[in-house]
Amino acid sequence: MTAPRPLHDRALDNLQFIRSTMERAGSFTAGPGRRFGLSFLPPIVVGALLTVALHRVGLFPLMPGMWLLLYGTAVATAGAFSVRIVPLMGVCFMVLGAAALVAPSRLWPWFMAAGFGGLNIAFGILIARRHGG
């Protein structure tokens, strides 16, 4: 029988595990919230303002494409401070938004579901598996 490992050795192992987990999380979020906010917020604000303008003139069918495009722009620009897959996610939203702008308006619920449901879930799973967060 071997002697049990000293408590301080086990504590050091636990601290090393916690440190490596924090470093992985840091590489995912990469950078202070200020840079993220300054990159993410402008396209979202533009989307809100354009939503009001489109609503006033009754151009509801353009809203889903615009929302997907601007959300994709926000994710792509803010994702520049994160792991590579995040800007790719933004580009996918932008492609879907561009398609929504030229598709028949009766399809807008499917574009919204594919983007804000499907893409978010799919990329969320990929990010969680590959980057631990």
HELIX and SHEET records of a PDB file:
HELIX    1   1 LEU A    7  THR A   29  1                                  23    
HELIX    2   2 GLY A   33  ARG A   56  1                                  24    
HELIX    3   3 PHE A   60  LEU A   62  5                                   3    
HELIX    4   4 MET A   63  ALA A   78  1                                  16    
HELIX    5   5 GLY A   79  PHE A   81  5                                   3    
HELIX    6   6 ILE A   85  VAL A  102  1                                  18    
HELIX    7   7 SER A  105  LEU A  107  5                                   3    
HELIX    8   8 TRP A  108  MET A  112  1                                   5    
HELIX    9   9 ALA A  113  LEU A  119  3                                   7    
HELIX   10  10 ASN A  120  HIS A  131  1                                  12    
END                                                                             
